[in-house]
Each structure stands twice: as C-alpha cells, then as structure tokens.
C-alpha cells in the first residue's frame, strides 16, 4: 500500500475533513488508495493558525487513508480557486509551480498505526 508522510497540522487537517488537496513540489502518476502518515515533525508556526479547529494531533503514525484521484500543476487560477474554497487552510502560502494532489474518500482510522515515515510516496505492507 502506498503511503504519504505529511507534517502536522496538515495530515490531521486532511483526515479531519478540512483539507482535500495536498501540495507537493513533485508530480506523481500514481492514482489509487494511499495511507496518510502524520510525520514526527510538526510545523509549529502553522499550528497557531488552526488553534480554533480543536484538532487532536497524533504524530509518527498512519492516521487514515484516502484515494489519490488527480495531480495538477498549480497555476494562478487554481491557486485563487483553492483560496476561495478555504482561505484559512489554503490562503497563507503561494502554491504556484507546485503540484496539488486531489484526495477523496478520506477516512480517519480509529487506531493509528505507529511507524516511522519516509520521504516521497513509500510502501507499507498492510497486515491482515
């Protein structure tokens, strides 16, 4: 199973339904189910922005899954559309030149799977 490690608060924002687009500097041709891994490191500056969201952060674990359905190069039009969609989640950074990964059918796991993450899109052998 493919896994994507994402720093918090971003991983939790995805799993809790606030964020359905993940930004990467690189493109992927992969489409299908991916596991969402919340990395051990945290973007502390970003945490302040979401303090009113009442998020429960778990780090160093696979916290859910989603279907990766698209990968699009961000242009000015798409960047503006995302800011209009949710200015708190998407409005702080300029995403031009990055790729947006569209995530659908997002599911939060009741029991996180604690495991060390990796860079890039990596593989995890699902047990059972």
C-alpha positions in Angstrom: 0.0 0.0 0.0 1.3 3.5 -0.9 1.9 5.9 2.0 2.5 9.7 2.0 4.1 11.2 5.1 2.7 14.7 5.9 3.7 17.0 8.7 1.0 18.1 11.2 -1.1 20.1 11.3 -1.6 19.3 7.6 -2.1 15.5 8.0 -4.7 16.0 10.7 -6.5 18.6 8.6 -6.8 16.1 5.8 -8.0 13.3 8.0 -10.5 15.5 9.8 -12.0 16.7 6.6 -10.7 20.3 6.4 -8.2 19.7 3.6 -8.7 17.7 0.4 -5.7 19.0 -1.6 -2.1 18.3 -0.6 0.7 20.2 -2.1 4.0 18.7 -3.3 6.9 20.0 -5.3 6.8 16.9 -7.4 4.4 15.2 -9.7 3.1 11.6 -9.3 1.3 9.4 -11.9 0.0 7.2 -9.1 -3.7 7.1 -8.7 -5.5 5.0 -6.1 -5.6 4.4 -2.3 -2.9 6.0 -0.2 -2.4 5.9 3.6 -1.9 9.2 5.3 1.1 9.2 7.7 1.5 12.0 10.2 5.2 12.6 10.5 7.1 13.1 13.7 8.0 16.7 12.9 5.4 19.5 13.2 5.1 22.9 11.5 4.7 24.8 14.8 4.0 28.2 13.0 1.1 26.6 11.3 -0.4 25.2 14.5 -1.3 28.7 15.7 -3.4 29.2 12.5 -5.6 26.2 13.3 -5.9 26.5 17.1 -9.7 27.1 16.8 -10.2 23.9 14.9 -9.9 21.7 18.0 -7.7 19.2 16.4 -6.2 16.1 18.1 -2.7 15.6 16.7 -1.1 12.2 16.6 2.5 12.1 15.2 4.6 9.3 13.9 1.7 7.2 12.7 -0.6 6.3 9.8 -3.8 8.0 10.8 -6.1 7.3 7.9 -6.4 6.8 4.2 -7.7 8.5 1.0 -8.0 8.0 -2.7 -5.5 10.0 -4.7 -7.5 10.9 -7.8 -5.5 13.7 -9.5 -2.2 15.5 -9.6 -2.4 19.0 -11.1 0.3 21.7 -11.6 -0.9 24.8 -9.7 -1.4 27.9 -11.9 -2.8 31.2 -10.8 -6.4 30.3 -11.5 -6.2 27.1 -9.4 -4.4 28.9 -6.6 -7.2 31.5 -6.4 -9.9 28.8 -6.5 -8.3 27.0 -3.6 -8.1 30.2 -1.5 -11.7 30.9 -2.2 -12.6 27.3 -1.2 -10.9 27.7 2.2 -8.8 30.8 2.9 -7.7 29.6 6.3 -6.3 26.2 5.0 -5.1 27.2 1.6 -4.6 31.0 1.8 -1.3 31.5 3.6 1.2 30.2 1.0 1.7 30.8 -2.7 1.5 27.4 -4.3 2.3 28.4 -7.9 4.6 25.9 -9.6 3.8 23.1 -7.1 1.5 20.2 -7.7 -1.8 19.7 -5.9 -2.8 16.1 -5.1 -6.6 15.7 -5.0 -7.7 13.4 -2.2 -11.2 11.9 -2.0 -12.9 9.3 0.2 -10.9 10.3 3.2 -11.2 8.0 6.2 -9.8 8.5 9.7 -8.5 5.4 11.5 -9.8 4.6 15.0 -6.4 3.1 15.8 -3.3 4.8 14.4 -0.5 2.6 13.1 2.7 3.9 14.7 5.6 3.6 12.3 8.5 5.7 11.1 7.7 7.7 8.0 9.8 8.2 4.8 10.2 10.8 2.2 8.2 10.5 -1.0 5.5 8.0 -1.7 6.5 4.9 0.1 5.2 1.4 0.5 3.7 -0.3 3.6 2.8 -3.9 3.9 -0.7 -4.0 5.3 -1.1 -6.7 8.0 -4.2 -9.0 8.0 
